[in-house]
Amino acid sequence: MMTAVKTEGETQEKALNEVYELLKVLEEGIKSFYPDGIPTFEAKNLSLLEVVASSVLCLFKAPEEILGIKVIDPEITPLLFSWVEALRELSLVQETIPSHEKIVALLGTLRQLAINPPSQS
């Protein structure tokens, strides 16, 4: 995902396509992990998978805002989208992941520096 944030044009498009393919694989994995659909979560009973996923995937709206694209699209990966949204609603997750504004600011700065690096003196 960082390659997509730090590049433009064909390189960015290729990086995004790789992300989309990986998200589709994750969608299929979730289907096998939760055959009856996404369960309701209790913060005290999160699995390691859910802890890791929340620390990475729950931040998806920031790159969407920076790049102006959908990262986790509910029409393409509906189960993944539902799973991430259910995780994002947990107070424990909300308390532990950085705020949306901080991530947007960080990614925006990284994108600017990568696309328009400061001139070397």
C-alpha positions as CSV (number, residue, x, y, z in Angstrom):
1,M,0.0,0.0,0.0
2,M,2.9,2.4,0.7
3,T,4.1,2.1,-2.8
4,A,0.7,3.3,-4.0
5,V,0.8,6.2,-1.6
6,K,4.3,7.2,-2.6
7,T,4.0,6.9,-6.4
8,E,1.9,8.1,-9.3
9,G,0.8,6.9,-12.7
10,E,1.5,3.4,-13.9
11,T,3.6,2.4,-10.9
12,Q,0.8,3.5,-8.5
13,E,-1.8,1.6,-10.6
14,K,0.3,-1.6,-10.5
15,A,0.8,-1.3,-6.8
16,L,-3.0,-0.8,-6.3
17,N,-3.8,-3.8,-8.4
18,E,-1.4,-5.9,-6.3
19,V,-3.2,-4.6,-3.1
20,Y,-6.6,-5.4,-4.6
21,E,-5.5,-9.0,-5.5
22,L,-4.2,-9.5,-2.0
23,L,-7.5,-8.2,-0.5
24,K,-9.4,-10.7,-2.7
25,V,-7.3,-13.5,-1.3
26,L,-8.0,-12.2,2.2
27,E,-11.7,-12.1,1.4
28,E,-11.6,-15.8,0.5
29,G,-9.7,-16.6,3.6
30,I,-12.2,-14.8,5.7
31,K,-15.0,-16.8,4.1
32,S,-13.3,-20.0,5.2
33,F,-12.4,-18.7,8.7
34,Y,-16.0,-17.4,9.2
35,P,-18.2,-19.7,7.1
36,D,-21.4,-18.4,8.8
37,G,-20.6,-14.7,8.2
38,I,-18.8,-12.2,10.4
39,P,-19.4,-12.8,14.1
40,T,-20.0,-10.1,16.6
41,F,-16.9,-9.2,18.4
42,E,-16.1,-8.7,22.1
43,A,-13.0,-6.7,22.8
44,K,-11.9,-9.2,25.5
45,N,-12.1,-12.1,23.0
46,L,-10.2,-10.9,20.0
47,S,-8.0,-13.4,18.2
48,L,-4.5,-12.7,17.1
49,L,-5.8,-12.4,13.6
50,E,-8.3,-9.7,14.6
51,V,-5.7,-7.8,16.6
52,V,-3.3,-7.7,13.6
53,A,-6.0,-7.0,11.1
54,S,-7.3,-4.1,13.2
55,S,-3.9,-2.5,13.4
56,V,-3.4,-2.7,9.7
57,L,-6.8,-2.7,7.9
58,C,-8.8,-0.4,10.2
59,L,-6.7,2.5,8.9
60,F,-7.9,2.0,5.3
61,K,-9.9,5.2,5.1
62,A,-6.8,7.4,5.3
63,P,-5.2,6.1,2.1
64,E,-8.6,6.3,0.5
65,E,-8.7,10.0,1.4
66,I,-5.2,10.7,0.3
67,L,-5.5,8.8,-3.1
68,G,-9.1,9.5,-3.8
69,I,-9.8,5.8,-4.4
70,K,-11.5,2.9,-2.7
71,V,-9.1,0.6,-1.0
72,I,-11.6,-1.8,0.7
73,D,-14.6,-1.7,-1.5
74,P,-17.8,-3.2,-0.1
75,E,-18.9,-4.3,-3.6
76,I,-15.7,-6.2,-4.4
77,T,-14.8,-7.5,-0.9
78,P,-18.1,-7.3,1.1
79,L,-17.1,-9.8,3.8
80,L,-13.7,-8.1,4.4
81,F,-15.4,-4.7,4.5
82,S,-18.0,-5.9,7.0
83,W,-15.2,-7.5,9.1
84,V,-13.1,-4.4,9.2
85,E,-16.1,-2.1,9.9
86,A,-17.1,-4.4,12.8
87,L,-13.5,-4.2,14.2
88,R,-13.4,-0.4,13.8
89,E,-16.5,-0.1,15.9
90,L,-14.9,-1.7,19.0
91,S,-13.9,0.8,21.6
92,L,-10.6,-1.1,22.2
93,V,-9.7,-0.7,18.6
94,Q,-10.7,3.0,18.5
95,E,-8.5,3.6,21.6
96,T,-5.5,1.9,20.2
97,I,-5.2,2.9,16.5
98,P,-4.0,6.4,15.7
99,S,-6.7,8.9,14.8
100,H,-7.8,9.2,11.2
101,E,-6.5,12.8,11.1
102,K,-3.0,11.8,12.2
103,I,-2.8,9.0,9.6
104,V,-4.0,11.3,6.9
105,A,-1.4,13.9,7.9
106,L,1.3,11.3,8.0
107,L,0.4,9.7,4.6
108,G,-0.1,13.1,3.0
109,T,3.4,14.2,4.1
110,L,5.0,10.9,3.0
111,R,3.3,11.2,-0.4
112,Q,4.4,14.8,-0.9
113,L,8.0,14.0,0.1
114,A,8.0,11.0,-2.3
115,I,6.5,12.8,-5.2
116,N,8.1,16.2,-4.8
117,P,11.3,15.5,-2.8
118,P,13.0,18.6,-1.3
119,S,15.9,19.9,-3.5
120,Q,19.3,18.9,-2.3
121,S,21.6,21.9,-1.6
